[in-house]
Amino acid sequence: MEEVISESKSKTDRRVGLIYDERMCRHCTPDGEHHPENPNRIRAIWKKLESAGIPQRCVVLSAKEAEDKYIHPVHSKNHVNLIRNISSKQFDSRRNKIASKLNSIYLNEGSSEAAYLAAGSVMEVAERVAKGELNSAFAIVRPPGHHAEQDEAMGFCLYNNVAIATNFILNERPELGINKILIVDWDVHHGNGTQKMFWKDPRVLFFSVHRHEFGSFYPANDDGFYTKIGEGPGAGYNINVPWENGRCGDPDYLAVWDHILIPVAKDFNPDMIIISAGFDAAVGDPLGGCCVSPYGYSIMLKKLMEFAQGKIVMALEGGYNLDSLANSVFACMEVLLEDKPIIGSSEPYPFESTWRVIQAVRQELSAFWPTLADKLPKKLTSSKARPYILISSSDSDGENNEGPHILSENIEAAVQNVLQPFSELKVDEDSHDQVATVFNTWRSELSKIEVWYASFGSNMWKPRFLCYVEGGQVEGMQKPCSGSVDRSPPREILWKSVPHRLFFGRDHTRTWGPGGVAFFHPESNTQDKAYVCLYRITLEQFNDILLQENVTSYDMSSPLFDLTALNSVTNKQSISLEVLKRGWYHNVVYLGKEHDVPILTMTCQLSDIESFKSGKVPLHPPSKEYANTLVKGLVEGKQLSEEEAMAYIQEASTKPL
């Protein structure tokens, strides 16, 4: 193992380890297509650290590959065999097919080596910190690891680097005296793999703070809910803090630190801390949709430095905005070196939902950690930011849950509050100001333009439609909507029949569970007849509904459907929005005018019709709950009797396209 020790140590003579190896960049997409988890992530970090002279102040180590005997306690024999051999020539013809069967994984000729180097690097720095050779360390590794489970690679992760290192220290190196390890996973996604590895182990306190949104955010299950606290001797040693929404920033994370993590860490008294250091909750991350600044990360780390004599190992997980990623890692390195005071500021108050989650977590764990039993002062929990308005998917399940980020409703203040720490890192302040200005400008402009939104499915029932405006859910829905920024009710409601075909497709949705949902043939046909309920709303509200129908999140610093698009659709009759292509309703169709106001609906595009016809995408009748909303809409709208409405739905469900 090579190491380079700087001649110019930090003022406190802290020995901070640093691992980076270009060989981990050989893991990339086999076809050269862009992917968020790509080699430029670690290159950007290293370039930033080099430009700031950080490596010269550290103990720089060369990476080495982990041995199978240290991986086997964490991963199954079949999984280890797969990752070890997947890059060999014998897998050339099968590699892509194997990757396609896994959840969010790509594989190439460099994947095996990178996976072994990543796991081995975290093991190496963990052992050196445990021995006392290093005070702390940062392993700049990829692929990340915290999603990888015992027998499955998933979520960009091949081996669970942190779990392998933790097991190695506790079980293979007992003579080092590390008996209790605190794992802090601040990646924006839940560390499902790591949680399962230590589910029953009281020697490991696993803490994860992540976007969850009631199980709809990746990895899209219930594993990250706060009721998942461990089992048997490990009960109480698994702590999940599941955000109900995106856009959480410094004040939200620091509130969790002060009122959950730090009190528990004091009682747990770890011998060592390993951080699953994902930076996809950082400002501007295209997958995370949160707003943590480099200053925020530095404060979170600084608070943890008070434990375990500062024995902290940081292992890179996610983070996909290269600037935010590099700046955040740099801020953390400054803390590990303890060479400079932390300078910055952040918004003073967390979201209302943050206090709700904190209180729920404290109550759930109070039986195991008495320090959490006391109720938080009302004065504290009433000091909060404006309620967050979550923009999330509805009937459409076609989107990638790790969609582009949403910026704060109160974005001007949020942006301003992160400018100071960012300015220290030489990030262009003007761009942030411009985002805030544009965000406010387009909403103001489009709030003055009215359109009719023509609904043909469950939204024909007014209470269901209002979920998209005011938030909430109706009977039969399995997840709530968060509503629009402007929650004003529609100015007018009308009914109309149009020469388009209604049909039902797909076989499962997150909102309604099993069963098909309504689609509208984008081309008119005089032989067809469909009922639509027209809601007179603003073009701003139409954008928010369009978003909720299609994707989990998106950077709404600009509109999805602006005045140019509105003018264009009146000529072209329909516009497919490329940015929403993963959604099921990304095709905006123009249906004429009513009272000189344009009528718009959203449905699939024409090519999707061919997929439905061929059986590539299933046609499927609606569930009873979903069909009931259509019946209620048609009956309460005085268009059809209940019997006629049921016959209308039955015909749409069975008539061939």
C-alpha positions, 0 to 999 in steps of 0.5 A, spaced: 500 500 500 503 506 497 501 512 501 504 520 500 504 524 506 504 531 506 510 535 508 505 541 510 500 538 515 494 542 518 495 546 524 492 541 528 497 535 525 490 531 524 492 525 519 486 525 514 486 519 509 484 520 502 483 515 497 482 516 489 484 511 484 482 513 476 481 505 475 474 506 478 473 511 472 473 504 468 466 503 470 461 506 465 455 505 461 457 500 455 454 504 450 457 511 452 450 513 453 450 519 459 448 516 466 448 520 472 453 515 476 459 516 471 466 517 472 466 525 471 463 525 478 469 522 482 474 526 477 470 533 479 471 531 486 479 530 485 480 536 481 476 541 486 481 538 491 487 538 487 486 546 485 485 547 493 491 544 495 487 538 499 491 532 497 498 536 499 495 536 506 492 529 507 495 522 507 494 520 500 493 512 499 492 508 493 486 503 492 486 496 493 481 491 491 477 487 497 478 480 498 472 475 497 473 472 504 471 479 507 465 480 502 462 474 503 459 475 510 455 481 507 454 478 500 451 471 498 456 467 494 452 467 487 452 475 488 460 475 489 461 470 483 457 475 479 460 481 480 467 478 480 466 475 473 461 480 470 467 484 466 470 477 463 470 476 456 465 470 458 460 475 459 461 479 453 454 476 450 450 476 456 452 482 460 447 487 458 442 482 458 444 481 466 444 488 467 437 489 464 434 485 469 437 488 475 434 495 478 438 501 475 444 498 474 449 498 468 455 493 467 461 493 463 468 491 462 471 495 468 465 494 473 468 488 476 475 492 478 471 498 480 467 494 485 472 491 488 476 497 488 471 501 491 469 496 497 477 495 498 478 502 499 473 503 504 476 497 508 483 500 508 481 507 510 476 504 516 482 499 518 487 505 518 482 510 522 480 504 527 488 503 528 489 510 530 494 511 524 489 516 521 484 521 525 479 520 519 479 519 512 475 520 505 474 514 500 472 517 493 469 511 490 465 509 485 460 505 484 456 507 490 454 501 495 448 503 500 443 500 495 446 493 494 443 488 498 446 481 500 444 478 493 442 483 489 446 489 485 441 495 485 440 503 485 447 504 481 450 500 487 454 493 486 457 492 493 455 495 499 462 498 501 460 501 507 457 494 510 463 490 508 468 495 511 463 495 518 463 488 518 470 487 517 472 492 523 467 489 527 468 481 526 475 481 522 479 486 526 476 485 534 483 487 536 482 494 534 477 495 540 472 498 535 466 495 538 460 500 536 460 503 530 455 509 528 453 509 520 450 515 518 447 515 511 445 522 509 444 520 501 438 523 499 436 515 498 434 510 503 440 506 505 436 499 504 442 495 503 446 497 509 439 497 513 438 490 512 445 488 513 445 490 520 438 489 522 439 485 528 446 487 530 446 492 536 453 493 535 451 498 529 447 504 530 444 505 523 441 512 521 438 514 515 435 521 513 432 521 506 426 523 501 421 517 502 414 521 500 410 515 503 414 510 499 414 513 492 421 515 492 427 511 490 428 505 492 420 506 492 418 501 498 417 501 506 424 500 508 425 507 509 419 508 514 420 511 521 417 504 524 423 500 521 427 500 527 430 493 527 429 487 530 431 482 536 437 485 539 437 490 534 431 493 535 432 501 536 438 501 533 435 502 526 433 509 525 430 512 519 428 519 518 423 519 512 422 526 509 415 527 506 417 532 501 423 534 497 426 541 497 429 540 504 435 544 506 440 546 511 435 547 517 431 541 516 437 536 516 440 540 522 434 540 526 434 532 525 441 532 527 439 536 534 433 533 536 434 525 534 441 524 531 446 527 536 442 525 543 442 518 541 449 518 539 451 521 545 447 515 549 450 510 544 457 513 544 460 510 538 467 508 537 467 510 530 463 513 525 462 511 518 458 516 513 455 514 507 456 520 504 452 521 498 451 528 496 445 528 492 441 532 497 445 538 495 443 544 492 441 543 484 442 535 484 438 533 478 436 526 482 435 529 489 431 535 489 433 537 496 437 544 498 443 542 502 449 547 501 456 545 502 455 549 509 450 545 511 454 538 510 460 542 514 456 543 520 453 536 520 460 533 519 462 538 525 457 536 530 459 528 528 466 530 530 465 531 537 464 523 537 468 517 537 474 522 538 473 524 531 474 517 528 470 518 522 470 515 515 467 518 509 465 513 503 462 517 497 455 514 495 451 519 490 451 526 488 450 528 481 451 535 480 458 535 479 459 542 482 455 541 488 458 534 489 465 537 488 464 543 493 460 539 498 466 534 499 471 540 499 467 543 505 467 536 508 475 535 507 476 542 510 472 540 517 476 533 517 482 537 517 480 542 522 484 548 519 479 553 517 473 556 521 466 554 518 463 560 515 456 560 512 449 561 514 442 558 512 435 559 512 432 559 520 426 554 520 425 547 517 419 545 514 412 544 517 413 537 515 420 536 518 417 537 525 412 532 524 417 527 522 422 529 527 416 528 532 414 521 529 421 518 529 422 521 537 415 517 539 417 511 535 424 510 538 423 513 545 422 506 548 429 505 546 432 512 547 429 515 553 433 522 551 427 522 545 422 521 550 421 528 552 416 532 547 419 538 544 417 545 546 411 548 542 415 554 541 420 550 537 416 546 533 411 552 531 417 556 528 417 553 521 417 555 514 411 555 510 408 548 508 411 545 503 407 543 497 409 536 494 409 535 487 409 528 485 406 523 480 399 521 480 396 515 475 402 515 471 407 510 474 412 511 467 416 516 470 423 515 474 422 516 481 429 519 481 427 525 476 430 532 476 430 536 482 424 541 484 426 548 487 423 551 493 417 555 493 420 560 497 426 559 492 428 567 492 429 566 500 432 559 499 437 561 494 439 567 498 441 563 504 446 559 500 449 564 497 454 566 502 457 559 503 457 558 495 460 564 494 466 562 498 466 556 494 466 560 487 460 558 485 456 563 480 451 567 484 448 570 479 445 564 476 442 563 483 439 570 482 436 568 475 433 562 477 429 565 483 427 571 478 425 566 473 421 562 477 417 568 480 416 571 473 413 565 469 408 563 475 406 571 475 405 571 468 402 564 467 397 566 473 394 571 468 392 566 462 386 562 463 385 555 460 380 549 460 383 543 463 379 537 459 379 531 464 376 524 461 378 519 467 378 520 475 379 527 475 371 528 472 369 527 479 370 534 482 373 532 489 378 527 485 380 533 481 381 538 487 386 533 490 391 536 484 389 543 486 388 543 494 392 536 495 390 530 499 386 524 497 379 521 496 377 514 497 380 508 493 387 512 492 393 509 495 397 515 496 395 523 497 397 528 492 400 534 494 396 540 490 399 546 486 402 552 488 396 556 487 390 552 490 385 556 488 379 552 486 377 552 478 373 559 476 368 555 472 366 547 470 363 545 464 361 538 461 362 537 453 362 531 449 368 530 444 369 525 438 375 522 441 376 514 444 376 513 451 380 507 453 383 503 459 390 501 459 396 499 464 395 494 469 397 497 476 399 504 478 401 507 485 395 511 486 390 506 485 393 500 485 392 494 480 387 496 474 388 500 468 387 507 468 383 512 463 387 514 456 384 518 451 386 517 443 390 523 441 386 523 434 379 525 433 374 520 430 367 522 428 365 515 430 367 516 437 364 520 443 368 521 450 365 525 456 370 531 458 369 535 464 372 542 463 375 546 469 377 553 468 384 554 471 390 558 470 396 556 465 400 556 472 395 551 475 395 547 468 403 546 469 402 543 476 397 538 474 401 536 468 407 535 473 403 531 478 400 527 472 407 525 469 413 525 474 415 525 481 419 531 481 422 537 476 426 543 476 420 548 476 424 554 475 421 554 468 414 552 466 413 545 462 408 548 458 409 556 457 405 561 452 409 559 446 407 552 447 400 554 448 400 558 441 404 552 438 399 547 440 393 551 437 396 550 430 399 543 431 393 540 435 398 536 440 405 537 443 409 531 446 413 534 452 420 531 451 422 533 458 416 528 461 417 523 456 417 518 462 410 519 464 404 517 461 400 523 460 406 527 457 402 529 450 398 535 451 392 535 446 388 541 443 380 540 443 378 547 441 375 553 445 370 554 449 368 562 451 374 563 447 378 560 452 383 554 449 381 547 451 387 542 453 387 535 455 393 531 457 394 523 454 399 519 451 402 520 444 400 516 438 406 512 438 403 509 445 397 507 441 401 502 437 404 499 443 397 498 446 394 495 440 400 490 439 400 488 446 407 491 448 403 495 453 397 492 456 390 494 455 386 493 462 380 494 465 379 499 471 379 497 478 372 498 482 375 504 486 378 507 480 371 506 476 367 509 481 370 515 481 368 516 473 361 514 475 361 519 480 363 524 476 359 523 470 353 522 475 354 528 479 355 532 473 348 530 470 351 527 464 349 520 465 345 515 470 349 510 474 347 505 469 349 509 463 355 511 466 357 503 468 355 501 461 360 507 458 366 505 462 364 497 460 364 499 453 371 503 453 374 497 457 372 492 452 372 495 445 378 494 441 382 500 439 
